[in-house]
Amino acid sequence: MNNTLKNPYFQAVENLLQKIEQTQADALEKAAQAIALSLEKDGILHTFGCGHSGSVTIDAFHRSGCFAAVDAILDPGLMFQSGAHAGTAFERLEGYSKAVMAKHTFQPQDVLLAVSNSGKNPAGIDAVLYAKERGVTTIVITAAGSHKNSSSRHSSGKMLKDVGDIVIDNCCSANETALEVAGVDVAPISTVAGVSIFQAILFRAAQIMAEKGLEIPVYRSSNAGGDEHNTRLAAKYAGRIKHLD
């Protein structure tokens, strides 16, 4: 293999992130402002995603450099622990995610971030509607542009982009891939896009809090002397973040 050859996936990632930054700046800022305000009011940042979108939403959960107030909404049925096919079925089952959401505590000062590339399945839509009924600000990351003509699987006929308060387009294709080899679509990129968007929002939220002279309540690495600091932060949110213990 010639190691001097450039892998086009890296260029695809760079191009996509530049497009997101250029086209989604307003939505990114609104999302960061909402999260910063929530944290200032002692709110919780709940995150919801199914399957691979769940990889995005857990990226900031209980992680060094990320806010301690992140509550990842986890369910084996919506991931792959109960089987990949079962996960798809549960994501399409209207009402299922409401039962999952009911296991978590929501307050009006909280924020929910939900992720789905297609934005057409009931689980994510139900999750956002559930949060909104409780006065929670909702942020969604979805391929809004690519799925503008797609049909929802939810009885309301609405897509995720139709129900979120703040909508961020991940600028990905409908099938989530970035490249083609011999006429075959390959190289999924929506997870990279989603995580980059999420972390960019959190970084900006931290900046906003610093500008206000507020504490930035983030975890430190437990492998670099952060245990005492992390224990203090975790105690603050005990009972409010379901999967902390």
ZIUR-V893043 format. One record per backbone hydrogen bond with DSSP energy under -0.5 kcal/mol. NH is the residue of the N-H (numbers start at 1). CO is the residue of the C=O. If there is no record, write none. Layout:
# ZIUR-V893043
NH_CO ; NH_CO
This chain:
# ZIUR-V893043
3_1 ; 5_2 ; 8_6 ; 10_7 ; 11_7 ; 12_8 ; 13_9 ; 14_10 ; 15_11 ; 16_12 ; 17_13 ; 18_14 ; 19_15 ; 20_16 ; 21_17 ; 22_18 ; 23_19 ; 24_20 ; 28_24 ; 29_25 ; 30_26 ; 31_27 ; 32_28 ; 33_29 ; 34_30 ; 35_31 ; 36_32 ; 37_33 ; 38_34 ; 39_35 ; 40_36 ; 41_37 ; 42_39 ; 43_38 ; 45_69 ; 46_44 ; 46_111 ; 47_71 ; 48_113 ; 50_115 ; 51_78 ; 53_50 ; 54_51 ; 55_51 ; 55_52 ; 56_52 ; 56_53 ; 57_53 ; 58_54 ; 59_56 ; 61_58 ; 62_60 ; 63_60 ; 65_219 ; 66_63 ; 68_217 ; 70_67 ; 71_45 ; 72_70 ; 73_47 ; 74_72 ; 78_75 ; 79_75 ; 79_76 ; 82_76 ; 83_80 ; 87_83 ; 88_84 ; 89_85 ; 90_86 ; 91_87 ; 92_88 ; 93_90 ; 94_92 ; 96_93 ; 99_95 ; 99_96 ; 100_96 ; 101_97 ; 102_98 ; 103_100 ; 104_101 ; 106_104 ; 110_107 ; 111_44 ; 112_137 ; 113_46 ; 114_112 ; 114_139 ; 115_48 ; 116_141 ; 123_91 ; 125_121 ; 126_122 ; 127_123 ; 128_124 ; 129_125 ; 130_126 ; 131_127 ; 132_128 ; 133_129 ; 134_130 ; 134_131 ; 135_132 ; 136_131 ; 137_110 ; 139_112 ; 140_166 ; 141_114 ; 142_140 ; 142_168 ; 143_117 ; 144_142 ; 147_143 ; 148_145 ; 150_147 ; 153_120 ; 157_154 ; 160_119 ; 162_159 ; 163_159 ; 163_160 ; 164_160 ; 165_138 ; 166_138 ; 168_140 ; 168_166 ; 169_167 ; 170_142 ; 170_168 ; 176_173 ; 178_186 ; 178_187 ; 179_186 ; 181_184 ; 184_181 ; 186_179 ; 189_176 ; 190_176 ; 193_189 ; 194_190 ; 195_191 ; 196_192 ; 197_193 ; 198_194 ; 199_195 ; 200_196 ; 201_197 ; 202_198 ; 203_199 ; 204_200 ; 205_201 ; 206_202 ; 207_203 ; 208_204 ; 209_205 ; 210_206 ; 211_207 ; 212_208 ; 213_210 ; 214_209 ; 217_215 ; 218_216 ; 219_63 ; 219_66 ; 224_221 ; 226_221 ; 230_226 ; 231_227 ; 232_228 ; 233_229 ; 234_230 ; 235_231 ; 236_232 ; 237_233 ; 237_234 ; 238_235 ; 240_237 ; 241_237 ; 242_240 ; 244_241 ; 245_242
